[in-house]
């Protein structure tokens, strides 16, 4: 009998909003937004990324051993090279079968209390009041809306 594999999506997250390189790479050069979310409901779903320059090596003579390939895959999905350490990345793997699809994208409703803050990049064109009204309309009443700022004493972002 063929085995069916579930489709999963990776939702990468960072432990930091103060790293300017993250804002440059992932928030359209400070013109985008960051979402601060709380995982207090299910913190076990977070996978902390380990940074190392050692790659797992697949031994073709061991692929039939019980659990061997799985252990290699576990290493691969939980690590990146040292050059990415500034990301302080965590990942959540989401089963796409439980998501809604629209326009070729998958969507999963999050509880309103999970969204803590929407942080607008310091070059973001959105107005705080506009974002606040949009959040209220969707039930995210407790989420704060703030604008990031460049720190004048260090190379960090204040949020």
Backbone bond lengths (Angstrom), bond angles and torsions (degrees), N, CA, C in turn:
res aa  C-N    CA-C-N  psi(-1)  N-CA   C-N-CA  omega(-1)  CA-C   N-CA-C  phi
1 X - - - 1.452 - - 1.529 108.48 -
2 X 1.347 118.17 130.17 1.472 119.77 -179.91 1.520 110.94 -68.47
3 X 1.307 115.55 144.49 1.464 121.62 177.46 1.513 109.52 -88.95
4 X 1.313 116.39 131.10 1.455 120.97 176.11 1.512 109.28 -91.27
5 X 1.290 115.59 132.81 1.463 119.78 178.92 1.516 108.89 -104.36
6 X 1.299 116.20 136.44 1.459 121.06 176.62 1.527 109.06 -76.94
7 X 1.319 116.20 148.08 1.454 121.18 175.45 1.519 108.79 -92.28
8 X 1.313 115.18 131.65 1.451 120.79 -179.65 1.510 109.96 -124.05
9 X 1.303 115.32 151.39 1.457 122.84 174.44 1.517 107.53 -116.85
10 X 1.304 116.06 145.41 1.455 121.56 177.50 1.514 108.49 -98.26
11 X 1.318 115.66 126.93 1.458 121.40 175.48 1.524 106.82 -109.58
12 X 1.352 116.97 95.42 1.471 119.31 -179.42 1.521 111.10 -75.41
13 X 1.315 115.37 146.08 1.457 121.91 -179.44 1.519 108.39 -141.76
14 X 1.319 115.57 160.58 1.460 120.57 178.42 1.523 109.51 -122.21
15 X 1.318 115.00 149.95 1.463 120.68 176.08 1.528 110.83 -80.62
16 X 1.344 117.50 -4.16 1.461 120.85 -174.14 1.520 111.57 -130.97
17 X 1.319 116.31 140.95 1.468 120.96 169.45 1.529 110.22 -111.13
18 X 1.321 116.95 2.50 1.465 120.27 -174.66 1.529 113.48 -96.40
19 X 1.312 118.55 -4.83 1.467 121.43 -178.32 1.536 110.02 -82.83
20 X 1.344 118.00 113.60 1.460 120.52 -176.27 1.527 113.61 -64.59
21 X 1.320 118.24 -27.67 1.466 120.04 179.26 1.531 110.37 -65.93
22 X 1.335 117.07 -36.05 1.469 119.79 175.75 1.527 110.42 -61.14
23 X 1.322 116.41 -44.84 1.460 120.42 179.33 1.530 110.66 -63.50
24 X 1.313 117.38 -36.90 1.460 120.44 179.27 1.523 111.65 -68.98
25 X 1.328 116.62 -44.62 1.463 120.65 -176.75 1.525 113.72 -76.96
26 X 1.319 117.14 -44.36 1.460 120.75 -168.28 1.527 114.64 -110.02
27 X 1.289 118.89 -7.48 1.468 121.23 -179.82 1.524 110.84 -124.92
28 X 1.327 115.59 39.14 1.465 121.41 172.01 1.529 112.60 52.27
29 X 1.325 115.39 49.15 1.472 121.56 178.22 1.524 112.23 56.37
30 X 1.326 115.74 49.02 1.472 124.47 176.41 1.530 113.17 75.23
31 X 1.344 117.63 8.13 1.467 120.45 178.51 1.528 111.79 -94.61
32 X 1.320 118.21 -6.79 1.458 122.66 -177.28 1.513 112.39 -97.76
33 X 1.322 115.21 -158.93 1.455 121.66 -178.32 1.531 109.75 -132.06
34 X 1.323 114.31 158.74 1.468 121.72 172.90 1.520 107.09 -123.05
35 X 1.307 115.80 145.25 1.457 121.44 178.28 1.519 109.03 -112.93
36 X 1.309 116.31 121.11 1.463 120.63 175.86 1.521 106.89 -93.52
37 X 1.329 115.12 120.99 1.459 119.61 -177.46 1.512 110.55 -121.90
38 X 1.304 115.27 157.03 1.455 122.69 179.92 1.520 108.73 -106.05
39 X 1.306 115.88 133.25 1.466 120.70 177.49 1.519 111.04 -109.72
40 X 1.302 117.35 25.67 1.459 119.76 -177.69 1.522 111.75 -64.67
41 X 1.329 117.07 -23.89 1.465 120.53 -179.86 1.530 111.30 -68.38
42 X 1.335 117.38 -40.63 1.455 120.99 -177.73 1.530 110.56 -150.26
43 X 1.355 117.69 71.17 1.470 119.15 -176.88 1.523 113.28 -65.72
44 X 1.337 118.90 -17.52 1.468 120.62 179.71 1.523 111.73 -67.67
45 X 1.316 116.76 -17.93 1.454 119.08 -179.27 1.532 112.13 -74.39
46 X 1.321 117.59 -12.28 1.465 121.57 178.85 1.520 111.00 -81.66
47 X 1.319 115.93 132.60 1.460 122.21 175.73 1.521 106.67 -111.65
48 X 1.325 116.63 114.84 1.466 120.88 179.46 1.529 108.81 -79.95
49 X 1.317 115.78 130.31 1.465 120.80 -179.67 1.517 109.88 -81.64
50 X 1.325 114.35 136.47 1.462 122.49 177.03 1.524 107.17 -100.61
51 X 1.313 116.63 137.27 1.467 121.37 -177.65 1.519 109.25 -107.83
52 X 1.310 115.55 122.29 1.456 122.24 -178.50 1.524 108.65 -156.30
53 X 1.299 116.76 156.29 1.461 119.95 174.30 1.525 111.72 -98.75
54 X 1.333 116.78 5.42 1.467 121.24 176.38 1.522 109.36 -91.45
55 X 1.326 115.67 122.27 1.460 120.80 179.26 1.529 110.04 -93.35
56 X 1.322 116.39 144.16 1.464 117.86 171.66 1.528 109.07 -67.13
57 X 1.293 116.83 140.12 1.461 121.54 -179.29 1.522 108.44 -112.01
58 X 1.316 115.77 125.69 1.453 121.40 179.58 1.527 109.18 -83.50
59 X 1.311 116.21 120.46 1.459 122.50 176.76 1.521 107.97 -92.60
60 X 1.330 118.45 108.76 1.468 120.55 -176.54 1.530 113.65 -60.64
61 X 1.314 117.21 -22.03 1.461 120.08 179.36 1.523 112.24 -76.48
62 X 1.344 117.03 -11.32 1.469 120.45 -177.22 1.526 114.05 -110.92
63 X 1.342 118.40 3.75 1.458 120.24 -174.21 1.528 113.38 -63.02
64 X 1.303 118.60 -21.37 1.467 120.85 178.51 1.514 113.19 -89.31
65 X 1.329 117.95 -4.74 1.462 121.05 177.45 1.529 109.45 -70.46
66 X 1.295 116.46 138.78 1.457 121.96 179.68 1.532 110.44 -59.46
67 X 1.315 116.12 122.70 1.457 121.85 174.97 1.518 115.31 82.30
68 X 1.337 118.86 -6.74 1.462 119.87 -175.40 1.536 111.87 -65.31
69 X 1.326 117.48 -53.15 1.464 120.84 -177.90 1.533 109.61 -63.42
70 X 1.327 116.11 -38.69 1.466 119.80 178.52 1.525 110.86 -59.68
71 X 1.342 117.73 -41.18 1.469 120.27 179.90 1.528 111.32 -65.35
72 X 1.328 117.21 -36.14 1.473 120.90 177.28 1.532 109.35 -65.44
73 X 1.335 116.63 -46.05 1.461 120.86 179.62 1.526 110.09 -62.35
74 X 1.333 117.73 -41.72 1.471 121.47 177.76 1.527 110.70 -57.40
75 X 1.328 116.65 -42.44 1.472 119.46 177.18 1.528 110.65 -63.83
76 X 1.329 116.64 -44.71 1.460 120.25 -176.18 1.527 112.98 -63.59
77 X 1.336 117.80 -36.60 1.463 118.90 -177.77 1.525 112.38 -85.03
78 X 1.327 116.85 -3.01 1.466 120.89 -178.39 1.525 113.40 -116.75
79 X 1.320 117.85 10.75 1.461 117.52 -179.21 1.519 111.94 -146.06
80 X 1.342 113.52 157.22 1.457 123.40 176.09 1.525 107.42 -142.35
81 X 1.325 115.39 168.71 1.463 118.70 179.52 1.530 110.63 -70.44
82 X 1.316 115.92 159.65 1.469 122.37 -178.09 1.530 113.23 -57.62
83 X 1.333 117.33 -27.03 1.459 120.81 -179.08 1.519 113.88 -61.96
84 X 1.334 117.76 -18.98 1.461 122.60 -179.45 1.531 113.16 -97.29
85 X 1.302 118.03 6.36 1.464 121.56 -173.56 1.531 113.45 -57.80
86 X 1.323 117.70 -31.19 1.468 120.93 -179.79 1.529 112.12 -59.02
87 X 1.335 117.28 -20.84 1.467 120.20 -178.41 1.531 113.18 -69.82
88 X 1.325 117.41 -27.85 1.470 121.31 -176.22 1.531 109.00 49.10
89 X 1.323 115.12 52.11 1.461 121.31 -169.43 1.522 114.83 -80.29
90 X 1.309 112.95 142.35 1.462 124.02 167.18 1.529 105.36 -123.75
91 X 1.311 116.78 152.51 1.462 120.04 177.18 1.517 110.36 -128.27
92 X 1.312 113.89 147.98 1.459 121.81 171.28 1.523 105.29 -121.37
93 X 1.318 116.72 129.92 1.454 121.68 176.90 1.524 107.89 -99.53
94 X 1.322 115.93 122.35 1.455 122.17 -174.65 1.523 108.98 -112.61
95 X 1.329 115.64 127.48 1.456 121.51 176.35 1.525 108.27 -73.65
96 X 1.316 116.79 119.20 1.463 121.27 -175.02 1.525 113.11 -71.06
97 X 1.329 117.81 -17.66 1.467 119.26 179.68 1.521 111.51 -66.06
98 X 1.322 118.73 -20.92 1.459 122.03 178.42 1.518 113.30 -95.24
99 X 1.329 117.90 12.84 1.465 121.95 -176.11 1.528 111.23 -110.03
100 X 1.326 115.90 157.15 1.456 122.10 171.88 1.518 107.84 -88.72
101 X 1.324 115.88 148.71 1.462 119.49 179.86 1.520 109.05 -119.76
102 X 1.340 115.47 135.07 1.469 121.28 177.21 1.522 108.35 -150.83
103 X 1.305 116.53 128.90 1.461 121.41 177.41 1.519 113.40 60.83
104 X 1.323 117.73 29.28 1.460 121.64 179.76 1.519 114.31 82.86
105 X 1.326 117.50 4.68 1.458 122.28 179.46 1.523 109.76 -114.51
106 X 1.321 115.64 152.31 1.458 121.83 177.30 1.521 109.79 -101.31
107 X 1.327 116.14 139.52 1.449 121.88 -179.32 1.515 109.94 -129.60
108 X 1.328 115.93 139.57 1.453 121.65 175.98 1.523 107.57 -131.57
109 X 1.307 116.14 125.80 1.462 121.54 179.81 1.534 109.35 -67.31
110 X 1.301 116.51 134.33 1.455 120.31 174.72 1.523 108.18 -109.77
111 X 1.319 116.74 150.35 1.469 118.97 177.67 1.530 109.99 -62.29
112 X 1.322 117.68 140.58 1.474 121.02 -178.65 1.527 113.34 -55.85
113 X 1.326 118.38 -31.79 1.466 119.88 -178.72 1.530 112.34 -77.55
114 X 1.322 118.13 -9.55 1.466 120.99 -179.45 1.539 111.80 -74.72
115 X 1.338 116.54 -29.96 1.464 120.33 179.64 1.527 108.85 -85.39
116 X 1.330 115.69 114.84 1.467 120.17 -177.60 1.527 112.63 -93.03
117 X 1.354 115.83 -45.96 1.467 119.54 -178.07 1.517 110.09 -145.43
118 X 1.312 114.65 148.26 1.455 122.70 166.89 1.522 104.66 -111.41
119 X 1.320 115.63 118.97 1.464 120.88 -176.45 1.524 107.65 -107.90
120 X 1.309 115.79 113.80 1.460 121.04 179.16 1.522 108.93 -83.26
121 X 1.323 116.87 132.54 1.452 120.02 175.74 1.517 110.66 -59.16
122 X 1.318 117.13 153.75 1.462 118.33 -175.85 1.527 112.30 -66.91
123 X 1.324 118.54 -15.14 1.466 122.15 175.10 1.532 112.09 -104.05
124 X 1.320 118.04 5.66 1.463 122.99 -177.82 1.537 110.35 -66.26
125 X 1.332 116.97 134.66 1.464 122.13 -177.97 1.531 113.06 -82.81
126 X 1.339 117.38 -12.24 1.461 120.05 179.79 1.522 110.64 -71.30
127 X 1.311 115.68 142.33 1.460 121.34 176.66 1.527 109.12 -89.80
128 X 1.327 116.38 144.47 1.460 121.47 -179.20 1.526 111.78 -57.21
129 X 1.337 117.62 -42.26 1.465 121.40 -179.37 1.529 112.01 -62.38
130 X 1.311 116.83 -39.72 1.470 121.30 178.66 1.531 110.50 -62.76
131 X 1.328 116.24 -46.36 1.466 120.99 179.52 1.524 110.07 -64.32
132 X 1.325 117.65 -41.90 1.467 122.03 178.70 1.527 111.23 -58.12
133 X 1.343 116.58 -45.87 1.466 120.76 179.31 1.526 111.37 -63.88
134 X 1.325 117.00 -40.65 1.472 120.79 178.98 1.525 110.99 -64.69
135 X 1.333 117.05 -40.60 1.464 120.69 177.61 1.523 111.24 -65.17
136 X 1.317 116.90 -44.87 1.466 121.24 179.15 1.524 111.00 -59.23
137 X 1.310 115.94 -40.88 1.464 121.67 -178.80 1.533 111.32 -61.91
138 X 1.328 116.81 -31.35 1.466 122.39 -179.11 1.521 113.40 -95.39
139 X 1.329 117.41 3.32 1.461 120.35 176.21 1.520 115.42 91.87
140 X 1.324 118.46 6.81 1.464 121.82 179.76 1.529 108.86 -90.61
141 X 1.304 115.66 64.81 1.466 121.53 -172.37 1.521 113.39 -73.10
142 X 1.323 118.22 -29.44 1.462 120.25 -175.87 1.536 113.15 -90.20
143 X 1.317 118.35 -8.55 1.467 120.95 -179.14 1.523 110.47 -71.37
144 X 1.311 116.00 135.51 1.462 121.57 176.43 1.529 109.35 -87.57
145 X 1.308 116.05 153.99 1.459 121.94 173.61 1.520 106.86 -121.06
146 X 1.329 116.56 122.03 1.463 121.34 -179.30 1.521 109.21 -134.24
147 X 1.300 115.33 160.45 1.466 120.78 175.81 1.520 108.93 -111.04
148 X 1.319 115.25 130.95 1.464 120.75 178.03 1.525 109.96 -69.71
149 X 1.323 115.31 154.43 1.459 121.80 178.15 1.518 108.89 -135.84
150 X 1.324 115.95 151.90 1.459 119.61 172.75 1.516 108.38 -77.34
151 X 1.319 116.51 135.40 1.459 120.68 174.29 1.533 107.72 -76.95
152 X 1.308 116.72 135.08 1.464 120.60 -179.08 1.521 113.07 -86.40
153 X 1.359 117.30 -9.18 1.459 121.06 -177.87 1.525 113.36 -105.94
154 X 1.325 117.08 -14.64 1.466 120.43 -179.64 1.527 109.21 -149.35
155 X 1.317 115.65 175.83 1.467 120.19 177.90 1.516 110.65 -90.73
156 X 1.296 117.22 53.32 1.457 119.96 178.95 1.525 109.80 -127.35
157 X 1.319 113.53 167.39 1.457 121.35 179.28 1.521 107.58 -106.86
158 X 1.309 115.91 133.20 1.457 121.59 177.65 1.522 108.68 -97.28
159 X 1.321 115.04 130.42 1.472 118.32 179.80 1.510 110.12 -137.03
